Amino acid sequence: MQLLWLCLFGLICGTDTVFSSPRSDIFTSSFLVRFRRNVDNDEAHQLATRNGFENLGPLPGSSGKEFHFKHRSLPHARSRRSIAHTRVLKREPLIHTAIQQPGFVRVKRGLRPAIPPVNVLPNTKKDEELLAMNNEPTDPYFPLQWYLRNTGQNGGKIRLDLNVQAAWDQGITGKNVTTAIMDDGVDYMHPDLKYNYNAEASYDFSSNDPYPYPRYTDDWFNSHGTRCAGEVAAARDNGICGVGVAYDSKIAGIRMLDQPYMTDLIEANSMGHEPNKIHIYSASWGPTDDGKTVDGPRNATMRAIVQGVNEGRNGLGNIYVWASGDGGEEDDCNCDGYAASMWTISINSAINDGQNAHYDESCSSTLASTFSNGAKDPNTGVATTDLYGKCTTTHSGTSAAAPEAAGVFALALEANPMLTWRDIQHLTVLTSKRNSLFDAKNRFHWTMNGVGLEFNHLFGFGVLDAGAMVTLAKQWRTVPPRYHCEAGAVLQEQQIPTSNSLLLQIDTNACKGTDTEVNYLEHVQAVISANSTRRGDLELFLTSPMGTRSMILSRRANDDDHRDGFTKWPFMATHTWGEYPQGTWTLEVKFNSQQPRSGWLKEWSLVLHGTKEPPYRSLSPASPHSKLAIVKKAHEDRKMM
């Protein structure tokens, strides 16, 4: 089963690596210890203590064979491996291997220079009475929360918002749903958060204790997680700050970012923490958004995520929400293995007049969008909770977008607690709206795929609509089982022309007649190995049999790599959602450069993920013009052919 999960994650069975990452010269005080047989935590603890180590517990999905050990006498970061400490562990007959963990960098997204909190006076009693009559929150910052209700404030576009009032009016406010904020800590004593804080589901993996409170700094550097938490679950009508998207839901704090270097084990433990108490994990961080990094989750983290979607929530699957990235047009979020994973929901942002923000990355793996900051006043960001009981109006970036999405998904899970992780993705595709979203530089236009779904390379399938998602969630029927089909491969190394495109094709029947037949697409992966004299000048396009063309890699101006290239990197696209995969798929490889470049495409494998049966046949569209009705008709017409 574990091998199957890893294959589904993107590893093509029998290959060596998926993720290429920067070389690291940093080694931490953490060790991955693999035992020769399953051991319980007490036995592992005794062995660790006997050798001067601390046992931090088993890894998610390891079945009691892999544990996280830490040695306190070692510095958190050093330039060489400690052979002596590794040998001490390997002398134990029960231990099969002991691997000192390399350290790598993970950055918070949307982190701006600290701006003092804005003091906003509470509404007058007359204003509170008026808001109460309109069934709107009376919280003092609610009028500034344009992404919840956009009335045109600060130059915004009227009704360009998350349409949360339509969900609230149905009595859906996030009850009995917990969202974990994986970040630099959460100020769980904040008066707008403390009654919605789930202590049982919280943990500090930076300090290894149950209290994920942010570490104090003069510049409020560790305010990030608290701000994200308020977007999800700030309380309503209490006279403090604003209101959360799912204001009756719970938030858990998972502190894991506040340390010099990240490790695979800390990430894995964070993403596998209390998977039956946590419904949604929200991550507003990732590899460095510098336009030249190609990086993603390591083995233990991949296994934790895969276990989460397969076993979390008592088998329904945890929902992992990811900020798509703040690298702007010089980066591509398909080079971020977290945001581009089919197990996560990658969320981009828009500003209050419908434009993309200048820091937004584009890529074919983005599923949908929410909101970040205002257009006319960049300091008019997301109004939310801040450290030490304060409030802020300057939270922004895709960091602000991801927790908004987590809040919308919490509403959907209250409306229908039986939704699986895949149901949430299908609901996102079917209910997100184009609304007024547009590319400020006119590079990416709205396009219709082969079954009538509109998508945009920046915004995915549009902005989340909480009211529409909750309404559809109430009548939702779980989608059919998901299969993955290894549709074909081009294994012959081919040179990329200097001035023209290299076109490669794979003809597939999408595993027809086998146990993994796919007739209705969800995610598509092009697993590619390639190198060139300048990696940043490579562009890749994938065209489906129904004619949908997706840019799966855009030019990255800052990427000067000429050595590593891409090694079995799974470029992912959501644009062909609902399409029929049988036929010819075309990969186009070319250079976008004024200078002559050379390179080689070493191999290309096509992996199709989706269902054998029509996914929406048991649903009744509310409107003949809805996305659901359009896709259902396309599927019915196809079956009649």
Secondary structure, DSSP 8 states (H G I E B T S, - for coil): -HHHHHHHHT--TT-S-S--------EEEEEEEEESS---HHHHHHHHHHTT-EEEEE-TTSTTSEEEEE-TTS-S-BSS--HHHHHHHHTSTTEEEEEEEE-B--EETT--------------HHHHHHHHHTT----TTGGG-TTTS-SSGGG--TT-S--HHHHHTTT-S-TT-EEEEEES---TT-TTTGGGB-GGG-EETTTTBS-------TT-GGGHHHHHHHHHH--SSSSSS---TTTTSEEEEEE-S-SSSB-HHHHHHHHTSSTTT-SEEEE-EES--SSS--B---HHHHHHHHHHHHHTGGGT--EEEEE--S-GGG-BGGGBTTTT-TTEEEEEEE-TTSBB-TT--B-TT--EEEE---SS-TT--EEEE-GGG-EEEEE-SHHHHHHHHHHHHHHHHHH-TT--HHHHHHHHHHH-B-TT-B-TTS-S--EE-TTS-EEBTTTBT-B--HHHHHHHHHT------EEEEEEEEE-S-EEE-SSS-EEEEEEE-TTTTSTT--SEEEEEEEEEEEEES-GGGEEEEEE-TT--EEEEE---TT---SSS-EEEEEEEE-TTTT----EEEEEEEEE--SS---EEEEEEEEEEEEESS-TTTT---SSTTSHHHHHHHHHHHHHH-
